[in-house]
Amino acid sequence: MNLAKSILKGIASMITCEPDRYWSHNRPGALRPGIRTVRWLGLTVSLAAGACSIQKTLLAGPAETNQLRILLVTGQDYPAHVWRETAPALRRLLEDDARFKVRVIEDPHALDSAMLTNYDAVLLHFQNWQQPGPGAAARDNLQRFVTNGGGLVSVHFACGAWHGEWPEFQNIMGRVWHGQGPGKPQHDKRGKFLVEIADKTHPITAGLTDFETTDELYTCLTGDAPIHLLAHAKSKVDQKYHPQAFSREYGKGRVFLTTLGHDVFAYTNNPVVGELLRRGTAWSAGVSTQPAKQTNSQPHLH
């Protein structure tokens, strides 16, 4: 505050040293501030406020050094997936942990930008339904980002991005959408089902219990790369267990995928869904999965 006081004192002395120049006598016996006086006072307040802000910034040190910078990529999807509603919901869920700073970009082609290296993790929330996915520059850029240690998160139908266009995406993610056609089921009818925690010791799922959610139970993944299964659910159609969340490593990077998240209700009907997403994203970014701050309802813990 000393800097602000010094500026205020200095300008005040400029005003008071020559009072006749800055005060107008508009009627006998009365003194009123003139136009130039008002301007000087306004300048004084502005400079003092600016000084306070500067001093506060200097005292605070580097801004947001502990924040996790997440790039949420959306803007395209299957027509039944309303990304304009789910993307903001995802952002809110992540930012319930005070460490997260999420930027939403509504153009998957932005993945070809050099700005990718400014982020700790990229969250894929798009599927290029019936149109080409981001081109070779974006694919190479994303692969390089993960290979060099960047985190990658995929939610719901993002497992179907670049379908038929980019074989290496399957190796990066571990499992992807197997497409449409005979013998290729998609998911159980949207409704309630039990998600069972398969690994109760992994940092992403440690302390979480099995939970019920209302969503689509995906039965449509394919791939043979090694994955670390975190949670699965039993289909009411084929009576088989299918992955609902898993992790893997690719190069120096970490990958987290969950098939949950058909709509806003799917993300918010049970607080464990949000907790799973936050922990998976934090893990992919290479930091502790324990939140710094959580504002919503607590998840189901032992």
C-alpha positions, 0 to 999 in steps of 0.5 A, a space after each residue: 500500500 505504500 506505493 499507492 499512498 506515495 502516488 496519491 500524496 504526490 498528485 494531491 500536492 500537485 493539486 493543492 500547490 496552486 489552488 486558484 488554478 484548480 478551483 472555480 468561484 462560481 458564486 460569492 462565498 462558495 468554492 466548488 471543484 472545477 473541471 480540471 480538479 475533477 479530472 485530476 481527482 479521477 486520475 489520482 484514484 485511477 493511479 492509486 488503484 493501479 498501484 494497489 493492483 501492481 503491488 498486490 501482484 508483486 507480493 503474490 508472486 507468479 500467478 496460478 503456478 499450481 493450476 492444471 491447464 486443461 484444454 477441452 476440445 469439443 465442437 462436433 459429435 453424434 447428433 444425440 450428444 448435445 456437446 453445447 450442454 455437456 462441455 460446460 458441465 464437464 468444465 464445471 465438474 473439473 473446476 470443482 477441484 481448485 487446481 483445474 483451469 479449463 479452456 473450452 475450444 469448439 473446434 477439434 482442428 485446433 489440435 494442430 496448433 502449437 498451443 497444445 504444449 501450453 497445457 498439462 492435459 487435453 480432454 477429447 469431447 468430440 466425435 467427427 460424425 460423418 465428416 473427416 476428423 482433424 487432419 494429419 497435422 493435428 494427429 501428429 501434433 496430438 501424438 507428439 504431445 502425448 509421447 512427450 509427456 502430455 496427458 490425454 483424456 477421452 470421455 464417452 463417444 470421443 473413443 470414436 474420433 478419427 474412426 477409420 482414419 487414424 489407426 494409431 489412435 487405437 494404440 494411443 487410447 488402448 480401446 476405441 469404438 469398433 464402428 457400426 454393422 452386423 455383429 457390432 453392438 453399441 450400448 445397452 439402452 440408456 438407463 440405470 446400471 452398476 459401475 463396479 470398481 475393478 482396482 481399488 488401489 489405483 490412485 484414480 479409484 482408491 477409496 471409491 466404491 461401486 456406484 449406480 449411474 444413469 447412462 449408456 453402458 458402452 459395449 462397443 470398444 475394440 483394441 488389444 493394447 495393454 490397459 489398466 482396468 479401473 471400473 467396469 459394468 455388466 451388460 444386461 444384453 450380453 451379460 458380459 463385463 465392459 470397461 467403463 474406465 481405464 488408464 494406460 501409458 503411451 510414450 512418456 504420457 498418460 491416458 485416461 478413458 471413460 465411456 461414461 457421459 451421454 448427457 449432462 444428467 449422466 455426468 451429474 446424477 452421481 457425484 462419483 462420476 465427477 470424482 472419477 473424471 477429476 481424478 483421471 484427468 489429474 492422473 493423466 496430467 501427472 499430479 496427485 489425484 487428491 483434490 485441493 478443493 471440492 465444492 460439490 457433494 462428496 463421492 462414495 468413499 469407504 
